[in-house]
Amino acid sequence: MSLIQCNGLTKQYGDKLALDNVSFKIESGQPVALVGPNGAGKTTLFNLLCGFISPTLGDLKILGDCVSSTKNLGKLSALPQDSLLDPAIEIRKQFIFIGQLQGLSKHQAQIEAERVLEMVDLTDVIREKPTALSHGMGKRVSIAQSLIGNPQIVLLDEPTAGIDPANAKKIRSIIQEQQNNTNFIVSSHNLDELEKLCDRVLYLEHGKLKQSLTLTEESHETSYISLSLQNVDMGELISKLNSLSGINRVEAISNNELGIHCSDNNNYQYEIEIMQLLAENDWKYKSIARGKTLEDRLFS
């Protein structure tokens, strides 16, 4: 049974078509990135998945049942980008209330509040009011709130937007640590972050599903190498790379990044030869990776 199954999902607001015949399946154990420009339909899709709105056309199933089914109560959680806890009520009381809404007793909800705050390393703020927290800490508390009751599916909308690097790193760690227990769908404009967190990418544009990529599939990636450099004579480097046996073509992706097309997968021999070439010429590199970056796969 799929976690989520959409068939011909369409949502229209008057003359505006927010989602246009979108179909996809999401399976368990497959962290998913939702990508697209502003106005692409990402928020509309999240709202449909949560049951906040109904589709104009199409069919949507969560864990094999319709979104409104009572069987799905507590199985899906969502954290909108600008979600805020009540600033006047201490975190402990709010978490206990949310837990009780999911059917927990007050005592169970108290234990659950402590558990999820421990997951985000913020048990010491349980009796604070949200106004006492920094923006980054507040975001971590909100993520803890989304994990109350162990939902099977958690939707996160821009979980690291606008926060400091230390808290952003902590949030990424939380998501990675919980992936064995929870299926995350993360909407973000940060492609480097999504590439680290997710196995699959859904790309929306103008309400249409333009691309669906599985990042762990390497069948078409094994003969391509991404090379990021710094302070290198790119013309000379490209010339020397093209002279190596087995390299078919080298293309400049940007001022400091190359895409190298090789004949086939030869057990990392190409990478070894490239590293030897860089070392011989004292050329500095930032990264070398097999396959295209997510950015290049989406937009090249």
Sequence and secondary structure as in RCSB ss.txt:
>XXXX:A:sequence
MSLIQCNGLTKQYGDKLALDNVSFKIESGQPVALVGPNGAGKTTLFNLLCGFISPTLGDLKILGDCVSSTKNLGK
LSALPQDSLLDPAIEIRKQFIFIGQLQGLSKHQAQIEAERVLEMVDLTDVIREKPTALSHGMGKRVSIAQSLIGN
PQIVLLDEPTAGIDPANAKKIRSIIQEQQNNTNFIVSSHNLDELEKLCDRVLYLEHGKLKQSLTLTEESHETSYI
SLSLQNVDMGELISKLNSLSGINRVEAISNNELGIHCSDNNNYQYEIEIMQLLAENDWKYKSIARGKTLEDRLFS
>XXXX:A:secstr
  SEEEEEEEEEETTEEEEEEEEEEE TT  EEEE  TTSSHHHHHHHHHTSS  SEEEEEETTEETT GGGTTT
EEEE TT    TTS HHHHHHHHHHHTT  HHHHHHHHHHHHHHTT GGGTTS GGGS HHHHHHHHHHHHTTT 
 SEEEEESTTTTS HHHHHHHHHHHHHTTTT EEEEE S HHHHHHH SEEEEEETTEEEEEEETT  TTTTTEE
EEEEES  HHHHHHHHHTSTTEEEEEEEETTEEEEEESS  TTHHHHHHHHHHHHTT EEEEEEES  HHHHHH 
